Amino acid sequence: MSWNNSKSSNKQEVKSDASNKPMDMEKDVQEDMVNHPAHYKVGGIETLDFIRAKLNSDGYVGYCVGNVLKYLSRAGHKDKKKVQEDLKKAEFYLKEAILIGEKDEK
């Protein structure tokens, strides 16, 4: 069993001519960091799945709303290079909360 399940180790990087910094050439790597980060899958279960299993639907919606607030509040402040990633994470948790709410209404 490998402790590093990250797809990012397989990503291709290209050095830019101006700054000599790596540029990510795979869009799905960023999406992976938003929807299913590899570091949350260590131990055979994704952390979010474990949290969802342990909380009732109201608790899980509250968890999601708290994460929406966290990511919206820190966007542009924690890491100015990751504003879009923080906004996408907020969107992810908002969609989760909406989905659970819709299931509960049925």
N, C-alpha and C positions, 0 to 999 in steps of 0.2 A: 504494500500500500504506500502510495506516495503522499507526503504531507503537502505538496504543492500541486493543487489541482487547477491552478490559474491558467486560463486561456491566454493571458497576456504574455506568458513566456514564449508563445508561438507567434506573437505578432511580428510583423515586419516593420522595421524602422528605417527611415531614410534621413540622412543628415542634411540639414538645410545649408545652403552655401553661405548665407549671411551670418547666422549665429552659431552654426555647427551643433545645434541642439536637435535631438531626435524629433521627428514628426510622425505621429501615428497615422498609418495608412489604412487602418481597418476601422470603419465606423462601428462595427458590432462590439469592439473592445470597450468603447465608452458606454454603449448600451448595456453591456455585461456588468459594468461597474454600477450602473443604475438599478437594473432589474435583478441580477443574480451575481453579486460579487463572489468570486471564488473563495475569498477568505472567510465568508460566512457559511461555507459548506463543509468545513473541516469537521470530521467526526461522523460523517455519513448522513447528516440531516441539515438542511438549510435552517439557519437561526430563525428566520421569519416563520417557517413552518412550525418550529417548536413553540414559538410565542403564540401563534394562532391556535395551536392545539391546547395550550394551557389556559387561555383566556376565553371567557364567554364572548359573544358577539359584541356586547356593549363595551367590554374591556378592550377588545381588539380595535374597535372603531376609535376609542379614546387614545389608544396607542398610536394609531395611524394619524389622527388629528394632531397629536403632540409632535409627531415627526414632520408633518406639513409645516407647522409653526416653526420648528427648529430649522428646517432647510430654507424656508423663506426668509427667516430672520438672519441667517448667516450668509446668504447669497451675496457675494461681493465683498464680504468682510473677512471671512476666514482665509480664503484663497482666491484672490482676484482672477486667477486663471481658470477657476472651476465654477464660475457663476452659472453657466448653462447646466453643468452636472448637478449642482444643488437644486436648480429649478426643476430639472427632470426628476430628481428624487422626490421633491415635494409633490410633483404631479403623480408619480407612482403611488405614493401613500394616499393622496386624495382619491385616486381611482380605486384603491383598495377599500377605503372607507365607504365610498359610494356603492361599490359592488356588494359589500356586506349589508349595507342598509337596504339595498334593493332586494336581496335574498330574504331579509327579515320581514319585509313588507308583503311578501307573497304568502 
